[in-house]
Amino acid sequence: MKSEYVQISRILKNYDLCEYCTGRFVSKLVGKPSSKLLGKKYLKKFGKSSDTKCYVCKNIFENLDSMLSNIFEKSCNLDFKTFNLGLILKNSFLERDDLIKSKFKIKGIENLKFAISTEMSKKISRKTKSKRIMNDPELFIQANFKDESSTIRTKPIFVYGRYNKKIRRLPQKQISCKSCNGIGCHNCNFRGLENIESIEGKISNLLIKKFEGNQVKINWIGGEDQSSLVLGNGRPFFAKILNPKKRNRVLRKSSNLEGISLLELKKILVQPKGSISFKSKVSIIIDTEKPILLNDLKKLNILENVKIHDLSKDKKNLNKQIYQIRYKKIDKTSFRLDLFADGGIPIKFFIQSSDVTPNVSELLQNNCHCRKIDFKNIIV
């Protein structure tokens, strides 16, 4: 024990240290946990004042209140039970810390950044009644001691739902803000979207208002033309709400917005990664260039259980199949085609002459185009 006391004496003789830093350097030498009380004990034992400016941390531990006040002000209206804290320190702090550890060959003690983070986390936990966790916290705080600022970021909320589209001339996707290309800026109120009517805009507005988020990113399970309807059980989607302030609010299972109905809404832990396979029941009204006979339409029977290929694309993306086909003549130059098929088939190109093969125009030897495409059901 004598050698440890000599080592402690040498450290405190050469450097003025605060109670916190003394506790850190002494802890390994005396075999006790680092603490302010431990540092105070040894400063007193060796006749050192705790009122001098600490060589290592410049008394940063005694001046955490302004940074904590900044953090509490920014987080007071947020819902969170867990948090994590990151620090940015001037390199000079860490260099002085490493210098003493190297000079006196002290290993295995808390570094300065960890000690500050631990002390701040205790105070944040007590004040906000929350718990610090390292993985996937509901709130992440970054304290920047270089410029005495703090930033906070909340964990995204993920929502699953389906929508029915009841009106035509309503696009699925919003146009990205031209000023920021969808990132979020003052011109778009940090939503990343132009102010136009769309399904994406309506869903985003609902979720932003509900959870007070900054922005919503939607992962669509398939898509449709703005003139199409989406009926039946609706089209599934996943929404990611960025930086939500409120995460404890109840989300109703259904909601009627202008032109669309939302169904099966619920919060989920995380949205699936990668593409999701689905099948669609689709009703298509097709106009033909030349008059069509019922016997001509029978040629379409060959499409049942056929694989669809797009010669303009990578073959890896072409494994799509039609499972069922029905047709009905409407008048001499139009008919209805009902399909049950894999999602992802480019229907308009499947109908008209194109690189998609087989296609309806070539089978009928009659130029065809879609007048209307409606989705009757979507099955995941």
Secondary structure, 3 states (H helix, E strand, C coil): CHHHHHHHHHHHHHCCCCHHHHHHHHHHHHCCCCCHHHHHHHHHHCCCCCCCCCCCCCCHHHHCHHHHHHHHHHHCCCCCCEEEEEEECCHHHHHHHHHHHHHCCCCCCCCHHHHHHHHHHHHHHHHHCCEECCCCCCEEEEEECCCCEEEEEECCEEEEEEEEECCCCCCCCCCECCCCCCCCCHHHCCCCECCCCCHHHHHHHHHHHHHCCCEEEEEECCCCCCCCCEEEEEEEEEEEEECCCCCCCCCCCCEEECCEEEEEEEEECCCCCCCCCCEEEEEEEEEECCCCCHHHHHHHHHHCCEEEEECCCCHHHCCEEEEEEEEEEEECCEEEEEEEEECCCCHHHHHCCCCEECCHHHHHCCCEEEEEEEEEEEEC
